Amino acid sequence: MTILARVGFATRGLIYLLIGGFATGAAFRSNQSPQGFTGAAQAVLHKPFGSLVVVGIVIGLGCFVGWLAVEAVIHGSRRREPRHWLLAIGRFGDALLYAGFMFLLLGLLLGRRAGGEHGLHSWVAWLFSSPGGRWLVGLVGIGLFCAGIGLVVWAWAGNVAAPLDLAPKEKRMTNPVSRYGVSGRGVALALIGFYLVSAAFDANPAEAHELGGLLQHLRHTAYGWIILLLFALSFGASAFFDFLAAFYRHIEAPA
């Protein structure tokens, strides 16, 4: 369990570090585009030793999915309190999300087109053609929006450093960076959910955005480069938080 969790957190930290790096470059260079999860991996794939890096990310995501699934079971098997059920549902949802990213990256390694804005639009358009598809997309969007708001609330009202085996002074020193990183992830998730709801309301798949498309969309707004830079810094802070978890998080094994 310790190996799964630590490798998983380190992998997610690496992914957010890559996304933050691309967002920083896009904030200062007009010829560079921000990237989401699959876009960052695709860009790395064409670099020297890029295939090995992507294979490592796939393995790390597999470890993270396994740990999240066990965490969901741990919370679900505790006393039947709403808080534990919500945590179990959240962990299970995260496991499904990262499993999806893992399979997209596997497809990328096999030479298939992996995800991205075009892939999201295709999936949303396919769902719109099915009975109740717009309602399903809207419900997913509402779920992502609420999850994003929940992350922001937890970042500032909760104790994000509680699972870390650090001294109180070290926790106080790292807390501001960790809170900012979790907040950035939450705001990005809430915006993705908002645009999914908007796409469902208007029956327009082009209004849906994954992370890279969202950053590209925000780039063309007023002071877009500042917004990109703020997100880039938050993703870097999120990577810092994940690396702390990879080294210092207390891992609870199932009984």
C-alpha positions in Angstrom: 0.0 0.0 0.0 2.8 2.4 0.8 4.5 1.8 -2.5 1.3 2.2 -4.5 0.5 5.5 -2.7 3.9 7.0 -2.9 4.5 6.1 -6.5 1.0 7.4 -7.3 1.4 10.7 -5.6 4.8 11.3 -7.2 3.3 10.5 -10.7 0.4 12.9 -10.2 2.9 15.5 -9.0 5.0 15.0 -12.2 1.9 15.4 -14.4 0.9 18.7 -12.8 4.5 19.9 -13.0 4.4 19.2 -16.8 1.1 21.0 -17.1 2.3 23.9 -15.1 5.4 24.2 -17.3 3.4 24.2 -20.5 1.0 26.8 -19.0 4.0 29.0 -18.0 5.4 28.8 -21.5 2.0 29.6 -23.1 1.7 32.7 -20.8 4.8 34.3 -22.2 5.0 32.8 -25.7 2.2 33.1 -28.2 3.4 30.2 -30.3 3.1 27.7 -27.4 -0.2 26.2 -26.3 -1.2 25.1 -22.8 -1.7 21.4 -22.4 -3.9 19.2 -20.3 -3.2 15.7 -19.0 -3.0 13.8 -22.3 -1.7 16.8 -24.2 1.3 17.1 -21.9 2.1 13.4 -22.2 1.8 13.6 -26.0 4.2 16.5 -26.1 6.7 14.6 -23.9 6.3 11.5 -26.1 8.1 13.2 -29.0 11.1 14.2 -26.9 14.2 12.0 -26.4 13.3 9.1 -24.0 9.7 10.4 -24.1 8.3 6.9 -24.5 10.0 5.7 -21.3 8.6 8.8 -19.4 5.1 8.1 -20.6 5.4 4.4 -19.8 6.5 5.4 -16.3 3.5 7.7 -16.0 1.1 4.9 -17.0 2.6 2.6 -14.4 2.4 5.3 -11.8 -1.2 6.1 -12.6 -2.0 2.4 -12.2 -0.5 2.5 -8.8 -2.5 5.6 -7.9 -5.7 4.1 -9.1 -5.1 1.0 -7.0 -4.4 3.0 -3.9 -7.5 5.2 -4.5 -9.7 2.2 -4.9 -8.5 0.6 -1.6 -8.9 4.0 0.1 -12.5 4.0 -1.1 -13.1 0.6 0.4 -11.5 1.7 3.7 -13.8 4.7 4.0 -16.8 2.8 2.9 -16.3 0.0 5.4 -16.1 2.3 8.4 -19.1 3.5 10.5 -22.0 4.5 8.3 -21.5 8.2 8.6 -22.2 10.6 5.7 -18.6 11.9 5.9 -17.1 8.5 5.3 -19.6 7.7 2.5 -18.7 11.0 0.8 -15.0 10.3 1.1 -15.6 6.8 -0.3 -17.5 8.1 -3.3 -14.9 10.8 -3.9 -12.0 8.3 -3.8 -13.9 6.0 -6.2 -14.6 8.8 -8.6 -11.0 9.8 -8.6 -10.0 6.2 -9.2 -12.3 6.1 -12.3 -11.0 9.5 -13.5 -7.3 8.5 -13.3 -8.0 5.1 -14.7 -9.5 6.8 -17.8 -6.3 8.9 -18.1 -4.2 5.8 -17.8 -6.1 4.1 -20.7 -5.9 7.2 -22.8 -2.1 7.2 -22.4 -1.9 3.5 -23.2 -3.7 4.3 -26.4 -1.2 7.1 -27.1 1.7 4.7 -26.7 0.0 2.4 -29.2 -0.2 5.2 -31.7 -3.9 6.1 -31.2 -5.2 9.7 -30.9 -5.6 10.2 -27.2 -8.2 12.4 -25.7 -7.7 16.2 -25.8 -10.3 18.8 -26.8 -11.3 17.0 -30.0 -11.8 13.7 -28.2 -14.0 15.4 -25.5 -16.1 17.1 -28.2 -16.6 13.8 -30.0 -17.7 12.0 -26.8 -20.1 14.8 -25.8 -21.6 14.9 -29.3 -22.1 11.1 -29.2 -23.8 11.4 -25.8 -26.1 14.2 -27.1 -27.3 11.9 -29.9 -28.5 9.4 -27.2 -31.7 9.7 -25.3 -31.1 11.5 -22.1 -27.5 12.3 -23.2 -27.7 16.0 -22.5 -29.0 15.3 -19.0 -26.1 12.9 -18.4 -23.5 15.4 -19.5 -25.2 18.1 -17.4 -25.1 15.9 -14.3 -21.5 15.0 -14.8 -20.7 18.7 -15.2 -22.6 19.5 -12.0 -20.7 16.7 -10.2 -17.3 18.1 -11.4 -18.3 21.6 -10.4 -19.3 20.5 -6.9 -16.1 18.5 -6.6 -14.0 21.5 -7.6 -15.8 23.8 -5.1 -15.3 21.1 -2.4 -11.6 21.0 -3.1 -11.4 24.8 -2.7 -13.3 24.7 0.6 -11.2 21.8 1.9 -8.0 23.7 0.9 -8.9 26.7 3.1 -11.3 25.3 5.7 -9.7 21.9 6.2 -6.3 20.7 7.3 -4.6 19.7 4.1 -1.4 18.8 6.0 -3.1 16.5 8.4 -2.0 13.2 6.6 1.6 14.3 6.4 4.2 13.0 8.9 5.8 16.4 9.4 6.6 18.5 12.4 4.0 21.3 13.2 6.5 24.0 12.2 7.1 22.3 8.8 3.4 21.9 8.3 2.8 25.6 8.9 5.6 26.5 6.5 4.3 24.3 3.6 0.6 24.9 4.2 0.2 28.1 2.1 1.8 26.5 -1.0 -0.3 23.3 -0.5 -3.5 25.3 -0.1 -2.8 27.3 -3.2 -2.1 24.2 -5.2 -5.3 22.4 -4.1 -7.3 25.5 -4.8 -6.0 25.8 -8.3 -6.9 22.2 -9.0 -10.4 22.9 -7.5 -11.0 26.0 -9.6 -9.9 24.2 -12.8 -12.2 21.3 -12.0 -15.1 23.6 -11.3 -14.6 25.5 -14.5 -14.5 22.2 -16.5 -17.8 21.2 -14.9 -19.3 24.7 -15.6 -18.5 24.4 -19.3 -19.9 20.9 -19.5 -23.2 22.2 -18.0 -23.1 25.1 -20.5 -22.6 22.6 -23.4 -25.5 20.5 -22.2 -27.8 23.5 -21.8 -27.0 24.9 -25.2 -26.7 21.5 -26.9 -23.3 22.6 -28.2 -20.4 20.1 -27.7 -17.9 22.8 -28.7 -18.6 24.6 -25.4 -17.1 21.7 -23.4 -13.5 21.9 -22.4 -10.9 19.6 -21.0 -8.0 21.1 -19.0 -5.8 22.1 -21.9 -8.8 23.5 -23.9 -9.9 25.4 -20.8 -6.5 27.1 -20.4 -6.5 27.9 -24.1 -10.0 29.4 -23.8 -8.9 31.5 -20.8 -5.8 32.6 -22.6 -8.0 34.6 -25.1 -9.8 36.5 -22.4 -8.8 39.9 -20.9 -5.5 39.6 -19.1 -5.4 36.0 -20.2 -1.7 35.6 -19.7 -2.0 36.6 -16.1 -4.8 34.0 -15.6 -2.5 31.4 -17.3 0.4 32.3 -15.1 -1.8 32.0 -11.9 -2.9 28.6 -13.0 0.6 27.6 -13.9 1.8 28.6 -10.4 -1.1 26.7 -8.8 -0.2 23.5 -10.7 3.4 23.9 -9.6 2.1 24.2 -6.0 -0.1 21.2 -6.5 2.9 19.2 -7.7 4.8 20.4 -4.6 1.9 19.1 -2.4 1.9 15.8 -4.2 5.6 15.3 -3.8 5.2 16.1 -0.1 2.6 13.4 0.0 4.8 11.0 -1.9 7.5 11.3 0.8 5.7 12.1 4.0 2.1 11.0 3.9 0.9 8.6 6.5 -0.4 5.6 4.5 -3.3 3.7 6.1 -3.5 0.0 5.1 -6.7 -1.9 5.2 -7.4 -4.0 8.3 
